[in-house]
Amino acid sequence: MNIQILDGEFKSNEAIELITQMIHIKIKYHENKISLSQLEEDIKARETKIKRLQKDLYEFRNTIDSTTKVVKLKAIINIDLK
């Protein structure tokens, strides 16, 4: 099963806003899991994921801000039921 999240062209500021909001949702998800977890291993793994998301967002924003006026975004969630 696939869920189409994004498929289109956006002004650079709109693309930045969409991606920023999506990444912030994912960061908030990991922060909530950290607050509920007591396993140090799980907490460290989630902190690493948060740092990677923040780094990716920073790099995306810098790339878009400096090079592009229109951005094509395509995002599909692929769901495998097991």
N, C-alpha and C positions, 0 to 999 in steps of 0.2 A: 504494500500500500504506500502511496506517495501523497504528500500534502504540499501543494505549491504555495509557498509563502510570498515570494517576490518573483516577478518576471517583467522587467520593463526598464525604460530609460528615465533617469532622474537628474535634476539639476544637482550639482555637486553638494550644495548645502542640504538638499533634501536627502541625498544618499548618506551623508554624514549623520544626519538626524536619525534616519531609520536604523542604520548599523549601530549607532551609539545606544539607542533605546533597546535594541535586541541584545547587545552585549551586556548592558546594565541589568537586564532581566536575568541573564545567565549568571552574572556575578551575584546578584541578590539571592538566587537559588542556592549557590554554593555557600554564601554567608549564613543563610538560614540553616543549612545542613551542618555547618561548623558549630553553630550555637547549640545544636541538639546533640552533637557527637561528643563522646568521651574518649574516643580512640585517637591517640596522638598521630598514628599513621594516617588515618582518614583526614584529620585536620590538616596535616602537612600536604597531603595530596591535593586537597581542595584549595589550599592557599597557593600552591604552585599553579593550579588551573586559573585562579583569579589573576595572578601576576601575568600569566601568558595572555589572557584575554585583554588585560589592560595594555600590555605591550603591543598586541596586534591592533587594538583600536588606535593607539598612538601612531603607529606606523601607517595605518590606513588613512587617518586624518591628515598626516603630513603629506602623503602621496597625493591625495585628492586635492588638498588645498593648493599644492604647488604646480599641478600639471593639467588638471582637467576641469571642464565646465559641465560636461554631461557624462554620467556614469551609468553603465548598464549593470543592473543587479539581477541575479537569478539565484533563488534559494529554494531548495526542495528538501523536505524532510522525508527520508526513506524509512519506513517502518517495517521491520521483520518480526513477525509473530512466531514465537517458538514454543 
